[in-house]
Amino acid sequence: MPSSPLFPLYASILLRENAKYNLTAITDPEEIRQKHFVDSLALLEDEPCPLPSNASLLDVGSGGGFPGVPLKIARPDIALTLLEATGKKAAFLALLTQELGLEADVLHARAEQAAHDRAYRERFDVVTARAVAALPMLCELCLPFVKPGGAFVAYKGPVEKACKELAAAADAIKILGAEAEHVHSESTGYGGRTRIILRKISRTPAIYPRNHRAMRKNPL
């Protein structure tokens, strides 16, 4: 893993376009494979896997396409939406999915605004985010997109730091209608990686997410 011939093509597109779009500081092919592709796909090895068959998946702050695009390559059954606030990166995601021949929607918008749109609010089975923000703010940005019964997966670093973030986000998780379900972690040659799985158990109050200034000034 990963074994699809689309992964070498993905890496070549990423390197070709990186200077133009400022996508990643990682340019060594093996590091791209490990730190981007393998890390993104680790979710599929979790037991139980929170990504059911034919799931609708929203990747928030997708940037270079991680973890959403690798997951789509490995699991063509998922319906993928990539949410990116930066115009240049959204343009890259459109180019990337076209060149890879993947069916995916690219949404150029800020999460705190898109989450109040009825077309996206509480519409997704699974929402992912990788290296976007600290967990309390990330929960406020992402949980409003998750259907009741669905899951939010936050990709984090070493387990000790991830668990501290989870403890700090306890109030936010409860207020936003979710509960912690699993923490999956592993050590790699590039450091520890952790996935925090939150299960949506009730609807998120309509006030959330607040604007970015309010989230920063008064975190949940």
Wavefront OBJ file of the C-alpha trace (Angstrom):
o trace
v 0.000 0.000 0.000
v -0.463 2.197 -1.898
v -0.438 0.062 -5.053
v -2.704 1.805 -7.580
v -0.902 3.189 -10.667
v -2.698 6.446 -9.954
v -0.423 7.133 -6.982
v 2.777 7.642 -9.037
v 0.770 9.899 -11.365
v -0.601 11.807 -8.354
v 2.955 12.303 -7.033
v 4.167 13.574 -10.403
v 1.288 16.070 -10.673
v 1.909 17.242 -7.104
v 5.611 17.855 -7.785
v 4.955 19.452 -11.159
v 2.446 21.943 -9.775
v 3.922 22.483 -6.304
v 5.820 25.714 -7.048
v 2.735 27.263 -8.621
v 0.264 26.329 -5.893
v 2.469 26.015 -2.742
v 1.028 22.608 -1.898
v 3.627 20.788 0.196
v 7.080 21.138 1.706
v 7.609 17.407 1.101
v 9.247 16.744 -2.272
v 11.127 13.465 -1.808
v 9.121 10.698 -3.573
v 9.428 8.218 -0.707
v 8.387 10.849 1.815
v 5.399 11.748 -0.364
v 4.447 8.078 -0.392
v 4.794 7.666 3.366
v 3.758 11.044 4.756
v 0.932 11.787 2.339
v -0.358 8.604 0.720
v 0.194 5.957 3.402
v -0.863 8.364 6.138
v -4.080 9.243 4.285
v -4.957 5.597 3.663
v -4.309 4.447 7.246
v -7.956 5.173 7.989
v -8.907 2.147 5.875
v -6.905 -0.128 8.209
v -8.665 1.067 11.360
v -10.979 -1.396 13.095
v -13.781 -0.704 12.812
v -13.296 1.380 9.655
v -15.479 4.501 9.908
v -15.856 4.749 6.102
v -18.820 2.577 5.024
v -19.490 1.402 1.480
v -20.759 4.127 -0.865
v -20.221 6.770 1.812
v -20.397 10.480 1.091
v -17.073 11.972 2.191
v -16.204 15.639 2.700
v -12.510 16.533 3.063
v -12.224 19.929 4.795
v -9.187 22.109 4.039
v -8.089 19.581 1.449
v -5.037 21.535 0.186
v -3.014 19.074 -1.890
v -5.869 16.569 -1.708
v -5.032 14.773 1.534
v -6.580 12.560 2.765
v -9.601 12.741 0.436
v -8.011 11.995 -2.943
v -5.945 8.974 -1.815
v -9.079 7.584 -0.149
v -11.041 8.037 -3.383
v -8.316 6.258 -5.365
v -8.384 3.318 -2.948
v -12.160 3.376 -2.535
v -13.822 4.432 -5.815
v -17.236 3.737 -4.272
v -17.138 6.863 -2.089
v -18.741 10.114 -3.230
v -16.008 12.698 -2.611
v -16.287 16.439 -2.026
v -13.113 18.497 -1.489
v -13.562 21.759 0.430
v -10.782 24.338 0.111
v -10.859 28.020 1.087
v -7.786 29.097 -0.913
v -8.607 29.733 -4.555
v -5.277 28.543 -5.960
v -5.470 25.267 -4.058
v -9.083 24.734 -5.107
v -7.929 25.220 -8.711
v -5.215 22.621 -8.161
v -7.749 20.132 -6.775
v -9.915 20.565 -9.865
v -6.859 20.005 -12.083
v -5.706 17.017 -10.027
v -9.011 15.154 -10.050
v -9.412 15.797 -13.770
v -5.937 14.464 -14.617
v -6.432 11.439 -12.375
v -9.814 10.745 -13.940
v -11.580 10.848 -10.563
v -15.169 11.911 -10.056
v -15.162 14.477 -7.250
v -16.737 17.827 -6.421
v -14.396 20.700 -5.556
v -15.970 23.381 -3.364
v -14.106 26.700 -3.099
v -15.474 28.110 0.158
v -14.699 28.714 3.812
v -15.925 25.908 6.043
v -17.637 28.256 8.505
v -19.756 29.645 5.663
v -20.414 26.445 3.705
v -21.592 24.677 6.871
v -24.607 27.023 7.008
v -25.622 26.120 3.448
v -28.450 23.563 3.453
v -26.808 21.816 0.493
v -23.895 20.802 2.747
v -25.030 21.013 6.365
v -25.356 17.577 7.978
v -25.217 15.922 4.525
v -22.092 13.750 4.795
v -21.531 10.278 6.195
v -17.872 11.027 6.944
v -15.896 14.279 7.210
v -12.100 14.298 7.306
v -9.544 16.999 8.094
v -5.759 16.762 8.191
v -3.418 19.404 9.656
v -6.050 22.157 9.538
v -6.464 23.502 13.103
v -6.436 22.563 16.787
v -9.193 20.093 17.611
v -11.643 22.416 19.453
v -11.849 24.765 16.448
v -11.681 21.864 14.004
v -14.729 20.265 15.619
v -16.713 23.475 15.239
v -15.710 23.729 11.584
v -16.329 20.087 10.671
v -19.050 18.523 12.828
v -21.850 20.680 11.345
v -21.282 18.896 8.014
v -21.703 15.392 9.505
v -25.045 13.584 9.396
v -26.347 12.309 12.731
v -24.921 8.807 12.917
v -21.940 9.763 10.752
v -18.322 10.301 11.741
v -15.694 13.016 11.813
v -12.087 11.855 11.444
v -9.351 14.250 12.562
v -5.862 13.277 11.364
v -3.307 14.274 13.990
v 0.331 13.662 14.926
v 1.819 11.827 17.936
v -0.755 10.217 20.198
v 0.244 12.115 23.357
v -0.410 15.484 21.736
v -3.553 14.215 20.026
v -4.998 13.004 23.323
v -4.315 16.399 24.912
v -6.208 18.043 22.046
v -9.056 15.572 22.523
v -9.287 16.430 26.230
v -9.262 20.152 25.410
v -12.079 19.620 22.905
v -14.367 17.684 25.264
v -16.826 20.551 25.772
v -16.877 21.422 22.066
v -17.548 17.812 21.090
v -20.519 17.584 23.451
v -21.979 20.981 22.478
v -21.732 20.156 18.767
v -23.597 16.864 19.138
v -20.849 14.242 19.034
v -18.906 11.850 21.213
v -15.424 10.388 21.031
v -15.535 6.863 19.599
v -11.957 5.728 18.861
v -8.376 6.948 18.898
v -6.163 5.028 16.471
v -2.411 5.590 16.478
v 0.757 4.043 15.143
v 4.457 4.793 15.133
v 6.205 5.209 11.795
v 9.702 6.004 10.661
v 8.456 9.570 10.245
v 6.896 9.932 13.687
v 3.626 8.987 15.357
v 0.309 9.418 13.574
v -3.142 9.458 15.173
v -6.727 9.492 13.916
v -9.428 10.704 16.284
v -12.874 9.342 15.366
v -15.886 11.303 16.625
v -19.412 9.953 16.168
v -22.291 12.395 15.566
v -25.115 11.480 17.944
v -27.403 14.517 17.619
v -27.868 17.542 15.398
v -25.514 20.496 15.769
v -27.171 23.671 17.079
v -27.862 26.097 14.223
v -25.576 28.810 15.616
v -22.453 26.732 14.871
v -19.999 27.196 13.314
v -19.495 30.813 14.316
v -17.306 33.176 12.326
v -13.545 32.706 12.525
v -13.016 35.684 14.852
v -15.586 34.387 17.352
v -14.067 30.903 17.306
v -10.615 32.276 18.019
v -11.780 34.749 20.683
v -14.125 32.412 22.542
v -13.301 28.758 21.756
v -15.840 26.188 22.855
l 1 2 3 4 5 6 7 8 9 10 11 12 13 14 15 16 17 18 19 20 21 22 23 24 25 26 27 28 29 30 31 32 33 34 35 36 37 38 39 40 41 42 43 44 45 46 47 48 49 50 51 52 53 54 55 56 57 58 59 60 61 62 63 64 65 66 67 68 69 70 71 72 73 74 75 76 77 78 79 80 81 82 83 84 85 86 87 88 89 90 91 92 93 94 95 96 97 98 99 100 101 102 103 104 105 106 107 108 109 110 111 112 113 114 115 116 117 118 119 120 121 122 123 124 125 126 127 128 129 130 131 132 133 134 135 136 137 138 139 140 141 142 143 144 145 146 147 148 149 150 151 152 153 154 155 156 157 158 159 160 161 162 163 164 165 166 167 168 169 170 171 172 173 174 175 176 177 178 179 180 181 182 183 184 185 186 187 188 189 190 191 192 193 194 195 196 197 198 199 200 201 202 203 204 205 206 207 208 209 210 211 212 213 214 215 216 217 218 219 220
